[in-house]
Amino acid sequence: MTAQTKNGYLFAYFEGGGDKNLQEQLRFAVSEDAQNWYALNDNRPII
């Protein structure tokens, strides 16, 4: 059995504008190529 290496990117970001209750809440997205990003957690805040 051989270990497989997976490569990818994690992007942590904050919501910038709009409702103050939604600002400054941490969200995550992932990518395999650093060009096409997929939001995690249905783009809801992680914390």
Backbone as a printed PyTorch tensor [residue, N CA C, xyz], in Angstrom:
tensor([[[  0.8460,  -1.1750,   0.0000],
         [  0.0000,   0.0000,   0.0000],
         [  0.8880,   1.2330,   0.0000]],

        [[  0.6320,   2.1400,  -0.9080],
         [  1.4340,   3.3500,  -1.0380],
         [  0.6280,   4.5640,  -0.5950]],

        [[  1.3030,   5.4450,   0.1180],
         [  0.6490,   6.6900,   0.5320],
         [  0.5080,   7.6130,  -0.6690]],

        [[ -0.6450,   8.2180,  -0.8020],
         [ -0.8730,   9.1710,  -1.8870],
         [ -0.8270,  10.5820,  -1.3260]],

        [[ -0.2030,  11.4620,  -2.0690],
         [ -0.1290,  12.8630,  -1.6650],
         [ -1.1980,  13.6470,  -2.4070]],

        [[ -1.9560,  14.4270,  -1.6630],
         [ -2.9530,  15.3070,  -2.2690],
         [ -2.5070,  16.7340,  -2.0570]],

        [[ -2.5610,  17.5150,  -3.1100],
         [ -2.1780,  18.9200,  -3.0370],
         [ -3.3980,  19.7860,  -3.2760]],

        [[ -3.4080,  20.9200,  -2.6210],
         [ -4.5070,  21.8520,  -2.8030],
         [ -4.2450,  23.1210,  -2.0210]],

        [[ -5.2140,  24.0050,  -2.0560],
         [ -5.0950,  25.3070,  -1.4100],
         [ -6.3040,  25.5450,  -0.5180]],

        [[ -6.0520,  26.2070,   0.6000],
         [ -7.1090,  26.6410,   1.5020],
         [ -7.0500,  28.1520,   1.5820]],

        [[ -8.1800,  28.8040,   1.3780],
         [ -8.2700,  30.2560,   1.4130],
         [ -9.2190,  30.6460,   2.5330]],

        [[ -8.7190,  31.4110,   3.4870],
         [ -9.5450,  31.9390,   4.5750],
         [ -9.8550,  33.3940,   4.2530]],

        [[-11.1120,  33.7830,   4.3870],
         [-11.4920,  35.1480,   4.0210],
         [-12.6410,  35.6350,   4.8910]],

        [[-12.8380,  36.9480,   4.8650],
         [-13.9110,  37.6000,   5.6000],
         [-14.8970,  38.2100,   4.6170]],

        [[-16.1540,  38.2190,   4.9740],
         [-17.1800,  38.9270,   4.2040],
         [-16.9280,  40.4170,   4.3750]],

        [[-16.9190,  41.1760,   3.2960],
         [-16.4980,  42.5700,   3.3690],
         [-17.5790,  43.6090,   3.5850]],

        [[-18.7320,  43.4570,   3.0060],
         [-19.7220,  44.5250,   3.0860],
         [-21.0940,  43.9910,   3.4280]],

        [[-22.0440,  44.9000,   3.3790],
         [-23.4160,  44.4990,   3.6480],
         [-23.7580,  44.5590,   5.1240]],

        [[-24.6410,  43.6880,   5.5200],
         [-25.1450,  43.6300,   6.8890],
         [-24.0050,  43.4670,   7.8910]],

        [[-23.9760,  44.3090,   8.9120],
         [-22.8980,  44.2400,   9.9080],
         [-22.8650,  42.8980,  10.6220]],

        [[-23.9940,  42.2150,  10.7290],
         [-24.0180,  40.9060,  11.3830],
         [-23.2910,  39.8450,  10.5620]],

        [[-23.0730,  40.1040,   9.2730],
         [-22.3970,  39.1360,   8.4080],
         [-20.9330,  39.4780,   8.1670]],

        [[-20.4890,  40.6550,   8.5710],
         [-19.1080,  41.0660,   8.3440],
         [-18.1800,  40.4230,   9.3670]],

        [[-16.9220,  40.3230,   8.9740],
         [-15.8590,  39.8480,   9.8570],
         [-16.1420,  38.4620,  10.4240]],

        [[-16.7740,  37.6190,   9.6290],
         [-16.9890,  36.2310,   9.9990],
         [-16.1510,  35.3720,   9.0590]],

        [[-15.3550,  34.5010,   9.6310],
         [-14.3920,  33.7130,   8.8780],
         [-15.0760,  32.6580,   8.0190]],

        [[-14.6620,  32.6240,   6.7510],
         [-15.1450,  31.6200,   5.8070],
         [-13.9360,  30.9480,   5.1550]],

        [[-14.1440,  29.7340,   4.6290],
         [-13.0790,  28.9890,   3.9650],
         [-13.5140,  28.5950,   2.5590]],

        [[-12.5220,  28.5270,   1.6630],
         [-12.7230,  27.9750,   0.3260],
         [-11.5060,  27.1110,   0.0030]],

        [[-11.6860,  26.1500,  -0.8880],
         [-10.5950,  25.2660,  -1.2950],
         [-10.4620,  25.2700,  -2.8140]],

        [[ -9.2540,  24.9280,  -3.2710],
         [ -8.9810,  24.8770,  -4.7020],
         [ -7.8910,  23.8510,  -4.9710]],

        [[ -7.9550,  23.2370,  -6.1250],
         [ -6.8870,  22.3430,  -6.5640],
         [ -5.8600,  23.0730,  -7.4160]],

        [[ -6.2460,  24.2320,  -8.0000],
         [ -5.3590,  24.9200,  -8.9320],
         [ -5.1320,  26.4010,  -8.6140]],

        [[ -5.6780,  26.8890,  -7.5170],
         [ -5.5530,  28.2920,  -7.0810],
         [ -6.2320,  29.2720,  -8.0380]],

        [[ -7.0980,  28.7660,  -8.9090],
         [ -7.8600,  29.6380,  -9.8060],
         [ -9.3620,  29.4210,  -9.6620]],

        [[ -9.7570,  28.2010,  -9.4440],
         [-11.1690,  27.8550,  -9.2860],
         [-11.4060,  27.4720,  -7.8290]],

        [[-12.2030,  28.2810,  -7.1530],
         [-12.3990,  28.1170,  -5.7120],
         [-13.7980,  27.6120,  -5.4120]],

        [[-13.9030,  26.7970,  -4.3640],
         [-15.1700,  26.2350,  -3.9200],
         [-15.3530,  26.5450,  -2.4410]],

        [[-16.4090,  27.2770,  -2.1390],
         [-16.6790,  27.6590,  -0.7530],
         [-17.0460,  26.4230,   0.0650]],

        [[-16.5490,  26.3730,   1.2860],
         [-16.9030,  25.3050,   2.2100],
         [-18.0600,  25.7510,   3.0930]],

        [[-18.7410,  24.7910,   3.6840],
         [-19.8090,  25.0680,   4.6530],
         [-20.9280,  25.9070,   4.0290]],

        [[-21.2100,  25.6880,   2.7380],
         [-22.2310,  26.4730,   2.0130],
         [-21.9890,  27.9720,   2.1210]],

        [[-20.7280,  28.3660,   2.1930],
         [-20.2920,  29.7610,   2.3150],
         [-20.8240,  30.4430,   3.5810]],

        [[-21.1720,  29.6320,   4.5630],
         [-21.5750,  30.1890,   5.8610],
         [-20.3220,  30.3530,   6.7080]],

        [[-20.3540,  31.2430,   7.6920],
         [-19.1850,  31.4550,   8.5440],
         [-18.7740,  30.1790,   9.2780]],

        [[-17.4680,  29.9970,   9.4050],
         [-16.9390,  28.8620,  10.1570],
         [-17.0120,  29.1700,  11.6520]],

        [[-16.5750,  30.3790,  11.9970],
         [-16.6890,  30.8410,  13.3910],
         [-17.1800,  32.2640,  13.3910]]])
